[in-house]
Amino acid sequence: MSDQPGIDPVEISAGRLHLRPWRITDAPAVFAAFTDPVLQRWTPRPVDTIEQAEAWVAYRAGVWGRGGAVAFAVVSSSEGKLLGSVGLSDVAARAVDTVSRWAFDALELHRIELCHSVSNPASCRVAKKAGYRLEGLLRGSFRYADGWHDEHLHSRVADDAVVTEGAG
């Protein structure tokens, strides 16, 4: 997507989920989320202070103007409570499916790739539920907080069958 022009921020409603651009007011919830040891394990850069949380949010809020990248805060439709993050990258299967469908339609993409550490089976399940097929192993491809990891490479192309209600 690096050759794509900047994209105007959009919001996507998907039943109980709402995907929207990041806001600086999300920083306290992000800071609280980063106290989870599981999240810390799969994050290459820790968020140990509210200032780091603000920088984390600001970075994601700013990607919309850079090279066609997108980053969404995933919130509950009813309360607006922060549930996760997706940016043609991670979290819940329904959110990954939603942003993927949007990217295929709005950006006219043909293929999207998703990578995760082989030591993270939850991300593998999310990828599969969101319609991403496992293609292979990328040896030593990403440095996480605890060192270099092999990653699984999944992909989805525009004409793959749509995900059924089991996603999420």
HELIX and SHEET records of a PDB file:
HELIX    1   1 ILE A   24  ASP A   26  5                                   3    
HELIX    2   2 ALA A   27  ALA A   33  1                                   7    
HELIX    3   3 PRO A   37  ARG A   41  1                                   5    
HELIX    4   4 ILE A   50  GLY A   62  1                                  13    
HELIX    5   5 VAL A   63  GLY A   65  5                                   3    
HELIX    6   6 ALA A   93  ALA A  106  1                                  14    
HELIX    7   7 PRO A  121  LYS A  129  1                                   9    
SHEET    1   A 4 ILE A  12  ALA A  14  0                                        
SHEET    2   A 4 LEU A  17  PRO A  21 -1                                        
SHEET    3   A 4 PHE A  72  SER A  76 -1                                        
SHEET    4   A 4 LEU A  82  VAL A  86 -1                                        
SHEET    1   B 3 ARG A 111  SER A 117  0                                        
SHEET    2   B 3 GLY A 147  VAL A 157 -1                                        
SHEET    3   B 3 ARG A 133  TYR A 144 -1                                        
END                                                                             
